[in-house]
Amino acid sequence: MINLLRSELYKLFKSKSFYICCFICVIATIVVAFTYNFLQNNMSPEMLEQMNNAAISDKSSITSPNSLFTQKFNGQLFLSQSFTGNTLQIILAVFVSLFVSSEFTTGTIKNIVAKGFTRFNVYFAKLIIVWVASILMMLIIPLTAVSIGTILWGFGNAASDLTKNIVVFFGLQILLCLALSSLFVTISVVVRSNGASIAINVCIIAFSSILTALLDAILPEGKTISQYWIQNNIIDVSSFGLTAKQITRSLIISSSYLLICVLGGFFIFQKKDIK
């Protein structure tokens, strides 16, 4: 298992796609920061208020941080809102699809199994390294966000909720990120094709929020399904002022997805032939 982990870690840091994805994370965060800075400096308060109301009313949108247009910007606020967009999730979908499915496409996975490594070790070594890569990319965005936010608007009050809840904030985001990347791994193991895996995983990120919003509209009043989807929970806990209900729900959701996806992915990998 240790040798496999070393091998997968070597592949990760030799992978051009990993560095490209990290670079895109940084650039996308910087672009968003300068876009919001331009909007606040060049648009009237009335126009910003209208944009904010439109973002809040559009429940299917996950690209506009709620109330961000009308709040005073600082590094802390931009850090907390850095997970509300779907940039990281799309990048993760692409990276995981390439990192996992390419092994099946090139036949590398068959050679590894043929050397005598158990499927358990092969699968979990790959999964663990995907988790490592996901956490690294996940941390790049908030670190970039707080850095560029502090440069543009200042850091803000250091005695705010940031220092009190930062461990809980990042802990929940990491768990949800691991759950989402595990889902991508499972789909990649099932599909075993670079193009198809990327298409399916990206479509899940792009359209799931719209689908859950539509299902919420169909369900009886007071019943929702969107609160059980990973993406929506990532957005829900993108704040330092978290409630006990938000924390509990996110812990349950992330743990449930992790358990189902990890065990489901391994079961499929164990049963399907490797060609």
Disulfide bonds with the S-S distance in Angstrom:
none
